[in-house]
Amino acid sequence: MCIRDRYEALLYLSRFKFTSEHLKYIQAVMPYAEPEFFAYLEAMDMGSVKIHAVREGKFIFPKEPALTLEGPLGAVQIIESTIINLTSYPTLVCTNAVRMRVAAGRKTKMIEFGLRRGQGPVGATMGAKYAIMGTFEGTANTLLGFLSKGEIPITGTMAHSYVISFTNESDLGELRKLKGIDLVDRANHYRNELNVSFCLMTMNSGRTRTIPNCWRFSITPVAMWKDILLWSIATTLLNQE
């Protein structure tokens, strides 16, 4: 497991304070509490809390403490959930990114494309940041590139929505060629070179039939997916040449 993000946890602790608005709300939902309790909350800060943590980015093993908080019981209990939240998600994403790197190898370029399915705009942007920490080389998240002041490279592929706006080869017209190269011919060349077998899925009576040991697609009509995939492969690989 790859540990992240101590900085966010330390920033949270350094700024922790119950405001008058906070105390007013707590008093409204806990009218039975004694006045001394609210005075206790008002005076509370995290100056006496100590954090013992492994170095950020270090790998740890199961059951090995990643973060230890030491301080007054009441204070530590109040911040427990937030501290876990601030460290768990970053550690999850960074660890998965490192696992992908180990599987892909150092020579493989890895790009993050998680914006569409991230936990909201903020979660997606932070997830992209942690993927970069986990040795990804770039992201499709333009906001992260902007926030990093250009330090994190942004990149992308051809938009899927653009590709599927064409239903067959005849719709391509002059777009079939890029830099003087026929994309469909080039895609077929790569398909044969990679020995790719295509898996067609049919929807009959609400059931899906798949052919094992081949690529699978979950969108219909399946007839256009061969053209879509071949074109995407061709343009992607052509731009890498």
Secondary structure as GFF3:
##gff-version 3
##sequence-region A 1 241
A	DSSP	alpha_helix	6	15	.	.	.	ID=ss1
A	DSSP	alpha_helix	20	29	.	.	.	ID=ss2
A	DSSP	alpha_helix	35	43	.	.	.	ID=ss3
A	DSSP	beta_strand	50	53	.	.	.	ID=ss4
A	DSSP	beta_strand	67	70	.	.	.	ID=ss5
A	DSSP	alpha_helix	73	104	.	.	.	ID=ss6
A	DSSP	beta_strand	111	112	.	.	.	ID=ss7
A	DSSP	three_ten_helix	115	117	.	.	.	ID=ss8
A	DSSP	alpha_helix	120	133	.	.	.	ID=ss9
A	DSSP	beta_strand	138	139	.	.	.	ID=ss10
A	DSSP	alpha_helix	142	147	.	.	.	ID=ss11
A	DSSP	alpha_helix	160	163	.	.	.	ID=ss12
A	DSSP	three_ten_helix	169	171	.	.	.	ID=ss13
A	DSSP	three_ten_helix	173	176	.	.	.	ID=ss14
A	DSSP	beta_strand	177	178	.	.	.	ID=ss15
A	DSSP	beta_strand	181	182	.	.	.	ID=ss16
A	DSSP	alpha_helix	183	194	.	.	.	ID=ss17
A	DSSP	beta_strand	202	204	.	.	.	ID=ss18
A	DSSP	beta_strand	207	209	.	.	.	ID=ss19
A	DSSP	three_ten_helix	222	224	.	.	.	ID=ss20
A	DSSP	alpha_helix	225	240	.	.	.	ID=ss21
###
